[in-house]
Amino acid sequence: MTDRVAPTDGTVGRAAFSGRKVLVTGGLGFIGSNVARRLVELGADVLVVDSLKPDYGGNLHNVAGIQDQIDIHVATVTDQALMSRLVEGQHYIFHLAGQVSHLGSMQKPFEDLEANCQTTLSLLEACRKHNPHVKLVYASTRQIYGVPDVLPVDERHALHPLDVNGIHKLAAEWYHRVYCRTHGLCAAMLRLTNTYGPRMRVKDARQTFLGLWIRQVLEGREIQVYGDGNQRRDLTYVDDAVDALLLAAVNETCAGDIFNVGGDGPICLRELAELLIAINGGGRYRLVPFPPEHRAIDIGDYYADDQKIRAQLGWRMKTPLREGLVKTLAYYRANDRHYWDTSQELVAAATTTPPDRSATPSPLQS
Ligand SMILES: NC(=O)c1ccc[n+]([C@@H]2O[C@H](COP(=O)([O-])OP(=O)(O)OC[C@H]3O[C@@H](n4cnc5c(N)ncnc54)[C@H](O)[C@@H]3O)[C@@H](O)[C@H]2O)c1
């Protein structure tokens, strides 16, 4: 642990980042913008680079209120000349640029290759040549485990990804590991599970099913839960994910190391839909058969064993699921127009029964 840092409650203090230069790739996206916001609070000199490609989660509103305090480059991380300039002098780099849709990676595998692998190689090459002493933190994913052999899943679990996105995220992890081993770079990799919270993409299910559910429940539309809804998942509130990323950055013992980040224990998707509807004060959901293209890449039950990050970095989950969902719904009630075309909602409202916020829960709720 560096002497600039003394995390006692699982949160990195101001001393760690104040006055430090930090680059966030994907910094206009969901997790990246939350990292950027925290870094600004901690007094860091923040530079973000993000391509703002429409299918991804980048959104200028994600940096509303801090846009004058950060340096924003709307550009692609695959631009090696640009990255060579941008990495120079940085103390930390959080690499969050990427493509997150699993189904999207099956439909457009070369796009996924570019967003997850080419970006990573471009960044690592820039660091190797122009800033080999920077500390890198990479946002990897639990998707690389594929269908778990045993639960909960720890970092020693076999890796057998079942979609193109999982393969590319695994390759990106290995690029980092090889550059650490052979070129002496210093990187930590966090295998995130479903992360949720303010600034996630909710206009569709490209980022996560939960994003679309949030929009649907707020619009009074029916949520569709695939299969029997008994699939168990764990979810991390984004502030807790940011804690984990920052702790990994300031910890000097984790060069090339890998950590699972879990959540508030497993919950099955049917119960998650019921909880969301209850917190919203109304709504409905329906179990529907798995679309075949989703079934083919579904990992079934997953929840993480995250003892390692708790023991080694002092991370802990602070935001229970209910509290996180309350905060998330409140954010999108106030900011909906920045995340989806609310005129569509008006059209829908004019043609269907309006949502009754005080309605009794649907019969499917417990
Ligand atoms: N959200 C989750 O639940 C979750 C779970 C596990 C892992 N992750 C990982 O965390 C990272 C961030 O995910 P997110 O949920 O914030 O997604 P996001 O789509 O909101 O953010 C990714 C950002 O990267 C940007 N980007 C993509 N390609 C780029 C390029 N070539 N150059 C510059 N910018 C580019 C996008 O414009 C977007 O703003 C991803 O690598 C993802 O795999 C996310």
The ligand as a Tripos MOL2 file, in Angstrom:
@<TRIPOS>MOLECULE
LIG
   44    48     1     0     0
SMALL
NO_CHARGES

@<TRIPOS>ATOM
      1 N1        -21.6260   -2.6000  -16.7480 N.am      1 LIG1
      2 C1        -21.3570   -3.8180  -16.2980 C.2       1 LIG1
      3 O1        -22.2220   -4.4730  -15.6740 O.2       1 LIG1
      4 C2        -19.9960   -4.4350  -16.5000 C.ar      1 LIG1
      5 C3        -19.7500   -5.7200  -15.9920 C.ar      1 LIG1
      6 C4        -18.5000   -6.2920  -16.1920 C.ar      1 LIG1
      7 C5        -17.5090   -5.6120  -16.8590 C.ar      1 LIG1
      8 N2        -17.7570   -4.3650  -17.3470 N.ar      1 LIG1
      9 C6        -16.6910   -3.7010  -18.0900 C.3       1 LIG1
     10 O2        -16.5170   -2.3720  -17.6680 O.3       1 LIG1
     11 C7        -16.1560   -1.5400  -18.7680 C.3       1 LIG1
     12 C8        -17.0580   -0.3240  -18.8120 C.3       1 LIG1
     13 O3        -18.3840   -0.7930  -18.9850 O.3       1 LIG1
     14 P1        -19.6510    0.1680  -18.9120 P.3       1 LIG1
     15 O4        -20.7530   -0.6490  -18.3530 O.co2     1 LIG1
     16 O5        -19.2830    1.4450  -18.2910 O.co2     1 LIG1
     17 O6        -19.9430    0.3530  -20.4530 O.3       1 LIG1
     18 P2        -20.2590    1.6810  -21.2840 P.3       1 LIG1
     19 O7        -20.6600    1.2460  -22.6470 O.co2     1 LIG1
     20 O8        -21.1920    2.5530  -20.5410 O.co2     1 LIG1
     21 O9        -18.8380    2.3910  -21.3200 O.3       1 LIG1
     22 C9        -17.8520    2.0230  -22.2270 C.3       1 LIG1
     23 C10       -17.4030    3.2970  -22.8910 C.3       1 LIG1
     24 O10       -16.3140    2.9610  -23.7520 O.3       1 LIG1
     25 C11       -16.4240    3.8030  -24.8770 C.3       1 LIG1
     26 N3        -15.6850    3.1850  -25.9750 N.ar      1 LIG1
     27 C12       -15.9330    2.0400  -26.6340 C.ar      1 LIG1
     28 N4        -15.0180    1.8310  -27.5890 N.ar      1 LIG1
     29 C13       -14.1550    2.8820  -27.5280 C.ar      1 LIG1
     30 C14       -13.0030    3.2560  -28.2400 C.ar      1 LIG1
     31 N5        -12.5470    2.5020  -29.2510 N.pl3     1 LIG1
     32 N6        -12.3760    4.3750  -27.8990 N.ar      1 LIG1
     33 C15       -12.8330    5.1680  -26.8890 C.ar      1 LIG1
     34 N7        -13.9250    4.8730  -26.1920 N.ar      1 LIG1
     35 C16       -14.5790    3.7430  -26.4970 C.ar      1 LIG1
     36 C17       -17.9060    3.8920  -25.1600 C.3       1 LIG1
     37 O11       -18.2300    5.0320  -25.9370 O.3       1 LIG1
     38 C18       -18.4740    3.9440  -23.7480 C.3       1 LIG1
     39 O12       -18.6830    5.2760  -23.3370 O.3       1 LIG1
     40 C19       -16.2560   -2.4080  -20.0290 C.3       1 LIG1
     41 O13       -14.9840   -2.7900  -20.4580 O.3       1 LIG1
     42 C20       -17.0360   -3.6240  -19.5670 C.3       1 LIG1
     43 O14       -16.6760   -4.8040  -20.2460 O.3       1 LIG1
     44 C21       -18.9810   -3.7540  -17.1920 C.ar      1 LIG1
@<TRIPOS>BOND
     1     1     2 1
     2     2     3 2
     3     2     4 1
     4     4     5 ar
     5     4    44 ar
     6     5     6 ar
     7     6     7 ar
     8     7     8 ar
     9     8     9 1
    10     8    44 ar
    11     9    10 1
    12     9    42 1
    13    10    11 1
    14    11    12 1
    15    11    40 1
    16    12    13 1
    17    13    14 1
    18    14    15 2
    19    14    16 1
    20    14    17 1
    21    17    18 1
    22    18    19 2
    23    18    20 1
    24    18    21 1
    25    21    22 1
    26    22    23 1
    27    23    24 1
    28    23    38 1
    29    24    25 1
    30    25    26 1
    31    25    36 1
    32    26    27 ar
    33    26    35 ar
    34    27    28 ar
    35    28    29 ar
    36    29    30 ar
    37    29    35 ar
    38    30    31 1
    39    30    32 ar
    40    32    33 ar
    41    33    34 ar
    42    34    35 ar
    43    36    37 1
    44    36    38 1
    45    38    39 1
    46    40    41 1
    47    40    42 1
    48    42    43 1
@<TRIPOS>SUBSTRUCTURE
     1 LIG1         1 GROUP 0 **** ****
